[in-house]
Amino acid sequence: MTTAAKRPRRSQEERTLETRGKLIAATLDVLLEEGYLKLATQRICDAAGVSRGAMLHHFRDKQSLIVAAIDELLVSATAEIRSQADRVRAQEITPEEFVDYLWFEHFSGRLFYLTLEHVTAARTDDEIRAALIPVVRRFHLALDEIWGALFSAAALPRSRVATVLNLTLCLLRGMGVQTVLRPDDPAYYDDLRGVWKIMLRAILDGRVRLETTGRS
């Protein structure tokens, strides 16, 4: 009869990472389900299966936990978006399909609704707004870099590449907000995206010229 080999004991660092990961995942799940106003640390601890003391060992309060969770969310989203942008450059998908990917995977579901919660909270909470500004700025800078590399060969000035990115994001964010009160109208959102994809293709091909506004 053989004896099963003992599993090696996990290091303190591994246990720390596991606990932090559970708390961050639970924070995002509870935030999505219940919203920022109802978000309670005990509810997060229960969902993560850890004690409140363990939570306080890793995060000093609810706000620091939320900021860490949103940071993790955006870092993960950045990696996924970069991967899809690489597919565009490899001509595996078109820029129009990339816009659809952004909509279906990020702006009409989990990521967008979570960001909607933290943006709403930041509007009236100075502390969480100050903590989230650098987190969101890093995400936007990453998007600028991804988009700039993606359309570096497009027939428009570099400065206008960023403009087209922001136009795309503003459209998708606006559509995302509308889904809260207009959830069952996919044809409406398909039509908006369809029109923008036609315009985007014309801009990228140089058939539509974006005039400057004179702003520096």
C-alpha positions, 0 to 999 in steps of 0.5 A: 500500500502506497502513501499519497505524497504530501502536498507542499505547504503554501508559502505566506506569500501564496496565502496572502495572494490567495486571500487578496484574490478572494477579497477582490473577486468578492468585492466585484461580484457584490458591487455588481449585484448590490451596487455601491450604496449597499456595499458592506465589508461584512457582505464582501467577507462572507462572499470571499469566505474570509474573516473581517480581521483577515480583510483588514489585514490586507485592506485598511477599509472598504474604499481601499478594497474597492480601489484595488478591485477596480484596478484589478478589473481594469488591468485585466480588461486592458490585457484582453483589449490588447489581445484583440487589438493584436488580432486586428493588426494580424488581420484576423479581425477587422476594426469594425469587429473590434468595435463589436468586441468592445461593445459586447465584451466590455461596454454592455455587461459586467465591466461597464456596470462595475465602472458605472458604480465607481464613477457614480460613487466618485461623483460625490465622494472626494476620497474615493474619487482622488484614489480612483483618478490615477487608476482610471488614468492608467487605463485610459493611457493604455487604451490610447497606446493600444489604439494608437498602435492599432491605427498607426497606418491609418490615413489620419494624423496621430492627434486625430487617432486619439480623437477617434478613440474617444469618439468610439468610447463616448458612443459605447459608454452612452449606449451602455448607460442606455441599456440600464433603462432600455435593456431589450432593444438589441436592434437599436444598439446594432443600428448605432454601432453600424452607423459608427462603423461606416463612419469609422471605416471612412475616417480610417481610409481617409475618405472623411477628413476630421477638421481641427477645432483650433483648440490646443 
